[in-house]
Each structure stands twice: as structure tokens, then as C-alpha cells.
Amino acid sequence: MSTKKLELVSAKKFYIENFSSFMEWEKSLHRFSLNNELKSYVFDLSELSFSENVNLTTQVDEFSNACGCKSGSAFMSLTLVSMVTYFFVSDMKFSELTVYQFLSYMGVVLLAALTGKGIGLLHAHWNLIKLARNVRERLTNTYALKQSGLNLTDY
């Protein structure tokens, strides 16, 4: 493979094999994009072991392709249960429920689902940024040790 900074391996699979391609990928995490097509990354950094590269690849794919469905459904379910409980505790009857009230309740439930989905997406992206930051710090330290001529096996 060539040593391009961020090389496209297949339709939506990116190969990150060196520090500069890693840095380019990390910087891309801080750019806002509405183009949220599913992407897959393959990490093959020489500073990391095979299992660490596989683990990193798995975590990055999980975080970058998160959809926020779990948190969205949790928010929606909690809101729906709360509203139904309130409906019955307040001694309302189905015959008293107007179409406007019903649509308002459904709008609140939909808003809760969208809010939960957004929170789930932000949480996954935040975790992805934290993971990238931790790996960058490790790579930077390893790179600095190599540049200084120190060998970790000497100690």
C-alpha cells in the first residue's frame, strides 16, 4: 500500500497506517459535517500491537457508526410512560381527550426521542474524540522516545 495520509481502501473503508494519517483522521473528527455516510477504519499503526490495532479499529467503528437509537428509545419510552402515568393519575378519561391534546402528547414523545437520539450521537462522538486523544498521546510519547534514541527494552 502506498503511504498516503488517509488512503481509501474500499468504497468507505479507510486505512490508517502511520502517525500523519492518524493525525489527519483525528483532525477530521473536529470538523462538522452533515455527510454522515457509514465509514469503516482499519488501523495498522506500527507503534501498536496487532491486538491493540484490532481493538482500536473495533472501537472506532462502533463510535463512528453509532446512531443514537438506544438513548433515543430510552428517552421516548420514559417520556411515554410518564405521560401515560400522568394521564391516569390525573383522573382523565379517554373520552375527554381531544385530538389536539393527543397530537401534543405525541409531539412531546417525538421530541423526546429526537433529543435522546441527538444526545446519543453526541456522546458517541465525544467518546470517539477522547479515544483519539488517548491514542495520539500514546503515539506522541512513543514517537518522542524513538526520536530521543531511548529503547524501552533497555530498562
C-alpha positions as CSV (number, residue, x, y, z in Angstrom):
1,M,0.0,0.0,0.0
2,S,1.2,3.5,-0.6
3,T,1.8,5.8,2.3
4,K,-0.9,8.4,1.6
5,K,-2.0,10.2,4.6
6,L,-5.5,8.7,4.7
7,E,-5.9,6.1,2.0
8,L,-9.3,4.8,0.7
9,V,-9.1,1.0,0.7
10,S,-12.6,0.3,-0.5
11,A,-15.8,2.2,-1.0
12,K,-16.0,3.5,2.5
13,K,-13.1,1.9,4.3
14,F,-10.1,4.0,5.3
15,Y,-6.6,2.6,6.1
16,I,-4.6,4.4,8.8
17,E,-1.1,3.1,8.9
18,N,1.1,6.0,10.1
19,F,1.2,8.9,12.5
20,S,0.4,11.5,9.9
21,S,-2.7,9.7,8.6
22,F,-3.8,9.2,12.2
23,M,-3.4,13.0,12.8
24,E,-5.4,13.8,9.7
25,W,-8.1,11.4,10.9
26,E,-8.1,13.0,14.3
27,K,-8.4,16.5,12.9
28,S,-11.3,15.4,10.8
29,L,-13.2,14.5,14.0
30,H,-13.3,18.2,14.9
31,R,-14.9,19.3,11.7
32,F,-18.7,19.4,11.5
33,S,-20.2,17.5,8.6
34,L,-23.8,16.7,7.6
35,N,-22.5,14.0,5.3
36,N,-22.9,11.1,7.7
37,E,-22.3,8.2,5.5
38,L,-21.1,5.0,7.2
39,K,-17.3,4.7,7.2
40,S,-15.1,2.0,8.4
41,Y,-11.5,2.4,9.5
42,V,-8.6,-0.1,9.6
43,F,-5.8,0.8,11.9
44,D,-2.3,-0.6,11.3
45,L,-0.1,1.6,13.3
46,S,3.4,0.1,13.9
47,E,3.6,1.7,17.4
48,L,0.7,-0.6,18.5
49,S,0.5,-4.3,18.7
50,F,-1.8,-6.3,16.4
51,S,-4.4,-6.8,19.1
52,E,-4.3,-3.1,20.0
53,N,-4.9,-2.2,16.3
54,V,-7.8,-4.6,16.1
55,N,-9.3,-3.3,19.3
56,L,-8.8,0.3,18.2
57,T,-10.5,-0.5,14.8
58,T,-13.4,-2.1,16.5
59,Q,-13.9,0.8,19.0
60,V,-13.6,3.5,16.3
61,D,-16.1,1.7,14.0
62,E,-18.5,1.3,16.9
63,F,-18.3,5.0,17.9
64,S,-18.2,6.5,14.4
65,N,-21.2,4.5,13.2
66,A,-23.4,5.0,16.3
67,C,-26.9,6.0,15.5
68,G,-28.2,7.1,19.0
69,C,-31.1,4.7,18.8
70,K,-30.6,3.3,22.4
71,S,-30.7,6.7,24.0
72,G,-33.5,7.9,21.7
73,S,-35.7,4.9,22.6
74,A,-34.9,5.3,26.3
75,F,-35.9,8.9,26.3
76,M,-39.0,8.2,24.2
77,S,-40.1,5.3,26.5
78,L,-39.5,7.3,29.7
79,T,-41.5,10.2,28.3
80,L,-44.3,8.0,27.1
81,V,-44.6,6.1,30.4
82,S,-44.5,9.4,32.3
83,M,-47.3,10.9,30.2
84,V,-49.5,7.8,30.4
85,T,-49.0,7.7,34.1
86,Y,-49.8,11.4,34.4
87,F,-52.9,10.8,32.3
88,F,-54.3,8.1,34.5
89,V,-53.2,9.7,37.8
90,S,-54.9,13.0,36.9
91,D,-58.2,11.0,36.5
92,M,-58.7,11.9,32.8
93,K,-60.8,9.7,30.7
94,F,-60.2,8.7,27.1
95,S,-63.5,10.4,26.1
96,E,-62.2,13.7,27.4
97,L,-59.0,13.5,25.3
98,T,-59.1,15.9,22.4
99,V,-57.3,15.4,19.1
100,Y,-55.2,18.5,19.9
101,Q,-54.1,17.0,23.3
102,F,-53.3,13.7,21.7
103,L,-51.2,15.3,19.0
104,S,-49.5,17.4,21.6
105,Y,-48.6,14.4,23.6
106,M,-47.3,12.6,20.6
107,G,-45.3,15.7,19.6
108,V,-43.7,15.7,23.1
109,V,-42.8,12.0,22.8
110,L,-41.3,12.5,19.3
111,L,-39.3,15.5,20.6
112,A,-38.0,13.3,23.5
113,A,-37.0,10.6,21.0
114,L,-35.1,13.1,18.8
115,T,-33.5,14.7,21.9
116,G,-32.3,11.3,23.1
117,K,-31.0,10.4,19.6
118,G,-29.0,13.6,19.5
119,I,-27.6,13.1,22.9
120,G,-26.6,9.5,21.9
121,L,-24.9,10.8,18.8
122,L,-23.0,13.5,20.7
123,H,-22.0,11.0,23.4
124,A,-20.6,8.6,20.8
125,H,-18.7,11.3,19.0
126,W,-17.3,12.6,22.3
127,N,-16.1,9.1,23.1
128,L,-14.5,8.9,19.7
129,I,-12.6,12.2,20.3
130,K,-11.5,11.0,23.7
131,L,-10.3,7.7,22.3
132,A,-8.4,9.5,19.5
133,R,-6.8,11.9,22.0
134,N,-5.6,9.0,24.2
135,V,-4.1,7.1,21.2
136,R,-2.5,10.3,20.0
137,E,-0.8,10.9,23.4
138,R,0.5,7.4,23.4
139,L,1.8,7.7,19.8
140,T,3.4,11.0,20.6
141,N,5.1,9.6,23.6
142,T,6.3,6.6,21.6
143,Y,7.5,8.7,18.8
144,A,9.3,11.1,21.2
145,L,11.1,8.1,22.8
146,K,12.2,6.8,19.4
147,Q,13.5,10.3,18.4
148,S,15.5,10.6,21.6
149,G,17.2,7.3,20.9
150,L,15.9,5.6,24.0
151,N,14.9,2.0,23.7
152,L,12.2,0.7,26.1
153,T,13.7,-2.8,26.2
154,D,17.0,-1.4,27.7
155,Y,15.2,-0.8,31.0
